[in-house]
């Protein structure tokens, strides 16, 4: 599996925008992301996780020994520290996901 981590957008950090981005990804039989739909999230945070997740490569999911396409939800959490001297330091981006068979 290849994972490219999203980079917290500078303007979003400067304007203190944070929150969860939920992306629905369709993964082909070869394990590559075929398409991404944004399910929820702040507009300033959309580009970073979409660009990163589009580069992901998954281990193909097998069903009865054959590769199948899957739909997976990827959640990316953008969080800023509660107390900070520098508003752009210490920003975090956390990723989790869930798979579902397509079709």
N, C-alpha and C positions, 0 to 999 in steps of 0.2 A: 504494500500500500504506500502510495506517495501522498503526503499532505504538505500543502503550501499554507503557511500561517498568514492570516490577514494582518495587515498593518493598520493600526489605529489612525484614521485620517487626522492630519494636523488641525484642520479647521474645526473638526468636531471636538478635538481636545480643547482647543482654544475657547470654543463657545460652550464647553462643558456638556456636550451632548453625549449621552451614554444610553445603553439599553441592549435589548436582545434583538438580533436579526434572525428570523427563521426563513430558511431556504429549502424548497422542495427540489431535490435533484433527481434526474432520471439517469440511471447508470446502465450502459449497454452491456451486452454479453461479454465484451472484452474488458470490462472494468473501468472504462473511460466515461466521464460525465458527458452526456449527450445534450442535456438542457437543464436550465435552472429557472425556477419561478420564485419570486420573492413573496413569501407568505405574510410577513409582518416585519416592521422595523422603521426606524427613523430614516428619512430620505438622505441625510448627510452620511449615513453609515452603509448605504446599499452597495456602492461600487467596490469597496475593499474586500468584503467577504465574497462577493460574486466573482471578482477577478481571481481571487485565491482558490476558491472551491472549483472553479472551472478547470483548474490545472490538476486537480486530484486524480489519482488513479487507484481504483479499488481492486482487491483480489476478486476475481469473478465469483459470483454466487452460483452454487450448483444445486440443482433440484433433480433427484433421480439420476445423478451423474452427468447432467447436461447444464451448461451455463444458461442462466436466465437473466432478463432485464429486471432491474429493481428500481423502486422509488425509495429514496432515503430523505429524511428530514435532517438538515444540519442546522444546529442552533449555535450562533456565535454571540457571545456576551462581551460587550464593550463596557468596561468599568473604569472609573477614575477613583483615585484614593479620596477618602473623605476629607482629610486635612493635609494640605500640601503648601509648600512655599512656591514651587514652580508648577503651574497648572498643567504642564504637558509631561512632567516626569511621573513615572510610576503607573502609567495607564496600562491596563491589561485587556487582553483579548482571549477568551476561553471558548473552546469548541467542543460540541458533543453531537452525536448523530444516532438515528434509528433507521433500520431497513424495513421495507415492505416489498413483496413480489408484485410486479406489474403484470396485468393481464390474467 
